[in-house]
């Protein structure tokens, strides 16, 4: 099931297939490692349920989450990759929601780590 679809990435999750990131520019499919699978589950739960009241737009927060996750899985040495491996789920959820809120207020806002 496709959970997130943008111009550059598609993020899907299947019962038998697990998480997959498709890079639409190259057609490459990447499977996240065990640590990233765990991290996305914990952060997604926080963004979607526990901290949803902090989001100006929950859909935008989830889009920020999945876009950042896709970038982190595709390039672990990128700014996103470093964030996903260094921050605890709680701190990462707060950061992603905060950046999504800034983008909701200013459509030209770009997260500092990009």
C-alpha positions as CSV (number, residue, x, y, z in Angstrom):
1,X,0.0,0.0,0.0
2,X,1.4,3.4,-1.0
3,X,1.4,5.6,2.1
4,X,3.2,8.7,0.6
5,X,3.6,9.7,-3.0
6,X,5.4,12.8,-4.2
7,X,7.2,14.0,-7.4
8,X,10.5,12.4,-6.2
9,X,9.6,9.5,-3.8
10,X,7.0,6.9,-3.2
11,X,6.8,5.3,0.3
12,X,4.9,2.1,0.7
13,X,4.3,-0.5,3.3
14,X,3.0,-4.0,2.9
15,X,2.1,-6.8,5.3
16,X,4.4,-9.2,3.6
17,X,6.7,-6.8,1.8
18,X,7.5,-4.3,4.6
19,X,8.7,-0.8,3.9
20,X,9.9,0.3,0.5
21,X,11.1,3.6,-0.8
22,X,11.0,4.2,-4.6
23,X,13.1,7.0,-6.0
24,X,11.1,8.2,-9.0
25,X,14.0,9.9,-10.7
26,X,16.0,6.7,-11.0
27,X,13.4,4.0,-10.4
28,X,15.6,2.5,-7.6
29,X,13.8,0.8,-4.7
30,X,15.4,0.9,-1.3
31,X,14.5,-1.1,1.7
32,X,15.2,0.6,5.1
33,X,17.4,-1.2,7.6
34,X,15.9,-2.6,10.9
35,X,16.8,0.6,12.8
36,X,15.1,2.8,10.3
37,X,12.0,0.6,10.2
38,X,11.7,0.9,14.0
39,X,12.3,4.6,13.9
40,X,9.6,5.3,11.3
41,X,7.1,3.3,13.3
42,X,7.7,5.2,16.5
43,X,7.9,8.7,14.9
44,X,4.9,8.1,12.7
45,X,2.8,7.1,15.7
46,X,3.8,10.3,17.5
47,X,3.1,12.6,14.5
48,X,-0.2,10.9,13.7
49,X,-1.6,10.4,17.2
50,X,0.3,11.5,20.3
51,X,1.4,14.9,19.0
52,X,-1.2,15.6,16.3
53,X,-2.6,18.5,18.4
54,X,0.7,20.3,17.8
55,X,0.3,20.3,14.0
56,X,-1.4,23.1,12.2
57,X,-2.0,20.6,9.4
58,X,-1.6,16.9,10.2
59,X,-1.4,15.9,6.5
60,X,1.4,18.3,6.0
61,X,3.2,17.0,9.0
62,X,2.9,13.5,7.7
63,X,4.1,14.5,4.3
64,X,7.2,16.2,5.9
65,X,7.7,13.0,7.9
66,X,7.6,10.6,4.9
67,X,9.6,12.9,2.6
68,X,12.3,13.2,5.2
69,X,12.2,9.5,5.8
70,X,12.6,8.7,2.1
71,X,15.6,11.0,1.8
72,X,17.2,9.5,4.9
73,X,16.8,5.9,3.6
74,X,18.0,6.8,0.1
75,X,21.1,8.7,1.4
76,X,22.0,7.9,5.0
77,X,24.8,10.5,4.8
78,X,22.4,13.4,4.0
79,X,21.1,15.9,6.5
80,X,17.9,13.8,6.8
81,X,19.9,10.6,7.3
82,X,21.9,12.1,10.1
83,X,18.7,13.4,11.8
84,X,17.0,10.0,11.6
85,X,19.9,8.2,13.1
86,X,20.9,10.7,15.8
87,X,17.6,11.9,17.2
88,X,15.2,10.0,19.5
89,X,11.7,9.5,18.1
90,X,10.2,12.1,20.4
91,X,12.7,14.8,19.4
92,X,12.4,13.9,15.7
93,X,8.6,14.1,15.8
94,X,8.8,17.5,17.4
95,X,11.3,18.8,14.8
96,X,9.2,17.5,11.8
97,X,6.0,18.9,13.2
98,X,7.7,22.3,13.9
99,X,9.1,22.4,10.3
100,X,5.8,21.4,8.8
101,X,4.1,24.2,10.8
102,X,6.6,26.7,9.5
103,X,5.9,25.5,6.0
104,X,2.2,25.9,6.6
105,X,2.7,29.5,7.5
106,X,5.3,30.2,4.8
107,X,5.0,28.0,1.7
108,X,8.6,29.0,0.7
109,X,10.1,27.8,4.0
110,X,12.7,25.1,3.6
111,X,13.9,23.0,6.6
112,X,17.4,24.0,7.6
113,X,18.9,20.5,7.2
114,X,17.9,20.2,3.6
